[in-house]
């Protein structure tokens, strides 16, 4: 059997509610990685499993330092002989952690992230089956070279596209127009139907680097009548190296925000235009030729933020950063 490292980080999958029908007031971090193995003995029939309890928190508490530590742990584990890694994580920010790893870990081996929408002890919890399926994907030969994937609700999603789309429903993880990479079916088989084509893991420009800290990048959400004051506050705080604009429609924003973004760009803040709508590319238009700006392609704002932070560890050149967004 293959040797898989389970890295436990907390989240709803580790939660224990006050009753079997507590689906909202539970507390994350009540179960450890070792507890998962004890309660799901079927995992032992899939792989030889070692456990590392990294943290045990809600994913709302995860930050860039967790990502950096996790990237190092995974890289070392896969270099040391593990055949793959499964990471338990809260669903609120699992897509962000997954995408950071997707473009920074230098490996072709499977990295599978898994969470749950219902606590481990809840009636009809998805925690147990999601975890079982995560290990099935981690040992499957077709998972090699796919980058980081998120497994939940019998579905396999690419870290680049996946996003949480529902507050409590089990089918929360969707990949928009791209669809899932594959599924885990009732006959206990893993079926892949799609392969990511953008640069990731061992192909990525950021996979051979080590990180101690990340540039500071914020996200500003555009809306009708926005004054641009939030952009000016972010610029005047003098702590942000970049701003991702979650624009309306095809990445547009209000006239006042346009002026504020131009002011920020003139002060050296790198600006990325993304869209709040969830699907479709943001492309260059003549309107934004008045100041240097990067287009986020079809990355959601929270993932555009991650890619901009990584890009700015190597360059502040707008043309070079745009190339990174066009290829990752």
Steps between C-alpha positions, in 0.01 A plus 500: 500500500603859440627718782288812554553784747186640660548863603217613727422870528153514654179632349144366512630153413667505843200650680277346765159657547296514819261246347459295182283776352731790584594621152594861579631559853761225511865571577782398267812326623341241726636197314858432397646315206548196721130515591410477131695176467338360812147582385550402134692170508421449131781744427754234596389288205589780258847615607771496762427825680710724722345802672633850558279734699610840374229719655140440606303814423216640295620586150401860569819509713729379219750754368803526272740365762294181520528468120879544510540243779267258322687537171827412674349203684349355183815552294713329764254212543476424130878525462541264797305221332129553558289418196249776563348735755145543630422825683189550715398867502202723562288572193484879537854558370595155370504630143760763589732260678454254214590759236810619687624140514392442140754755376780452756557129571756341263350155449290284272379291794136536612412773749139468609315752716180399672246661729140457610186710518366317804690419822639153549236391754199646315217295361579432130842661534701514180828493692562126503425430134685810383811387686473145367467633146796733548723203571362309204597791277842539667602142413353497151756501216295745293532761777867544413580821315159657571629752752311565821140380507210551737283195571148530642151369429639224270654770277861583409574865430809680375645745751516776239128507421324361806306736725254471785156600371261414783507572870378161628400271212713194427539585131675827587819447296460593136739577215274721293513455125798262520333223699655233717817309426326178594294304748514221756221262408289252703710210372788659696688595183661833420413636157690794348363678192704820480860618553607853603688680224628815675843481667496343845713314756819372334436721191440821692736795510469497880557132573877517554491793742493511877293762677538679832242771451265630233432846355189666642207494257142605572170448320253783436145402400332735256131593514261758360585845629841404645696814583855370486557588866592141591765498229642829627501371859687189390749710304552755777556226757825437313499128585354356180728404214207407278123529466268254329185670377198271510328693227147487367420313180812469287719657766377859490457728798347838578646825360615605847670165547675547164651824626604342831659200324699731274624685809601172660681382187689828479625436855637160401214276611448215255138481384325183380156511342281199576125444499251431775264303269675162526543399135675638195829672420588856587683638197676825421285787373599845380333665797774368729793610286519814715699320771691169531270212589509120488201295382416200718379279215225285657648469849265585783615805701622292795718290270618800299622637833708187559652502153582870528673446834708221350577700186619794707756282675685501167402817313299824504505528122142516374576323172672213679219470753244492218692211341476312830123554512469388138678170563413390856 
